[in-house]
Amino acid sequence: ISELQSSRVAVAPTEEIVHDHTVAEYGRRPEYSLNNFRIYMSLDVLDSNLHVRTRRPGDRFQPIGMSGQKKLQDFMVDAKIPRQWRDRVPLVVSLNGIAWVAGWRIADWAKIKHGDHSQLELAFTPQDE
């Protein structure tokens, strides 16, 4: 996908489907942890234009479990992402919108659903300084 500051993205398609509850449990973990940097998303709804960037004014995000979108800024405040980190948090974005706020939550539309045929595993790994 791409490289962003001190993180790199490793993308590896997986063959086994992870149940919805696994993704949902991950999506509701607000605390910072290296475990929050590996997620699974439905490959059925993602496009080939997947890329990584940081936030932009006006960004909107549909966190897992929400039926509608909210301002990314509001999500970051609600998730207690420290103010000094917000401009550096990697976002995995597709043509459908923000699919993952790395370290915090995936988008509801990107979660693995019953009947999905394939999934994508994404991981951010800190680089040695």
Secondary structure, DSSP 8 states (H G I E B T S, - for coil): --EETTEEEEEEEESS---HHHHHHHHT--S--GGGGEEEEETTS--TT-EEE---TT-EE-BTT-SS-EEHHHHHHHTT--GGGTTT--EEEETTEEEEETTTEEBGGGS--TT---EEEEEEEE---
